[in-house]
Amino acid sequence: MTRRQGIVVTAALLLAAAVLLFVFALRLTSKPGTKVHLGESTFKIRRADRFADEIATHGPLLFQDLLNKSRDIYVQHQGRDDKAGWSAFLAHPENERRTCQIVWRQKSHDFRDPCSKQIYPGDGAGLPHYKVTVADNGDLTVDLNAPAAGP
């Protein structure tokens, strides 16, 4: 067997193993009564300081909840200090459906609820907030299990 053939065979075996592992995990998690915890209650934005200018220009970052599809959040930065002024809050009013996700309005720097037509300030006041910390290296962590006081 040539070196090239060996590489192709190895790659094919690795791909087959990955597919089998995926199928096994899918079957295991689809059984009734199985609880799956895929993900963490915190997530990190590496070097969030790089996003401060982007947020100032285009508005806050929207992160969709891909796990239980009920807790989309906005990450907002206000002010000039890249290590301060960060906040994270629910992207829809607490007692409304996910389809009532607030919409950022760049001209007025606020949010509008498409269902109730209510306006929320740019800092998300009036919406549930989550604890945000910024490490010395600029990494930002949002703890979705730690409610924080809003502005």
N, C-alpha and C positions, 0 to 999 in steps of 0.2 A: 504494500500500500504506500502510495506516495504521501509526502507531507501535506499536499493540498487535499488529497482524499481524506486524510486523517482529520484535518480541520473541519471539513464538510460533515463528516460522520459525527464528530464531537458536537458540532453546532446543532445537528439534527437531533441527537440524543438529549441535549440540554433543552431544546424546544419541546420535545415530547414530554420530558419530565415536568416542565413548567405547565404544560396543558393538563397533564394528569393531576398535578397538585391543585390547579385551579378547579377542575371538575370535582375533585374530592372535597375541597372546601365549599363549593357551591352546594353539593349534595348534603353535606353535613349541616350547613346553616339553613337549609330549606326544610329540615325535619320539624314537625310541630313541637313546641315547647323549648326550642333551642333559642338561647339568648346570645346575641352577637354584639360585641362592643368593639367596633372598628374605629378607633380614633380616640382622641384625647379630649379632655375638657379644656385644654389650653392649646393655643397655636401661636406660632412665632412668625414674625416678619423679619427676616434678616436685613440688617442695615436699613432700618425703617427711615433713618435720616435722609436717605436718598429719595424717599417718597414725599417729603415735606413740600418741596417745590412743585411736584406734580399735583399734589392735593391743592395747593394754593392756586394753581392755574386751572385745573379741571374739576376740582371737587373731591369729596371724600371717597375712599375705596370701599366698594361693596363686596362682601364675602358671602357667598351663598352656602347655606348649610346642606352639604351633600349627604349627611347621614340620616337625620330624621326629618329633614326638610321643613323645619318649623322655626329655626333660629338664625335667619340671615342677619348679618350685622354690618354696620358701617364703621369704618375706622377713620377718624377725623383728626386733623392737626390744625391747630390755630396758634398764631403767634410766630415769632422769629427764631425761637430757641428749638433746635432740632431734638433736644432731649426732654423737652417739656411741652405741654400743650396738647398732648395726645389724649384721645378718648375713643371709646368703643361703645356702641349702643345698638339696641334692637332696631331692625330696619322696617318694622311696622308696629303700630300701636299694640300694646300688650293684649288687649281683648278683641283684636280684629284678625281676620284671616291673613294668611301670607300674601294673598293676592292684593291686599291693601298696602303693599310695600311703599313707603314714602319715597318721593322722587326729589332729587336734588335740583334746585333751580339756581343756575350759575349767576344770573344777573342780580338776583336779590340775596344770594348766599343763604338760602333757607331751604326747607323741605316742605313738600305739599303731600298730604294724604289724599290719594285719588278717590277714596271711598267717602270719607267724611268731609273732604275739602279743607280740613284743618291745616294750619301752617305751623311748622315747628322751626325754632331758630337753628342756625347752623351748628350749634354745639349739641343738638339733640335733646335739649331740655324738655322734660315731659315724657321722655321715653326711657325704658329700663337701660341702665348703663352697666358695664362690666369693668372689672379691675384691669388696668393697663400699667405695665411696668416697662421701663426702658433701661437696658443694661449699659454698662460703660462702653461696650463695643458698638452700641447703636441698635442692637436687636430689640425688637418690641415684642412683648408677650401679652396676650389677652387671655384672661382666666374666665371662662364662661360659667364657672361654678362660684364665682365671687362677685356678687352684685356690688356695684359701687354707687355712691351718691352721685347724682347728676350735678350739673353745674348750678 
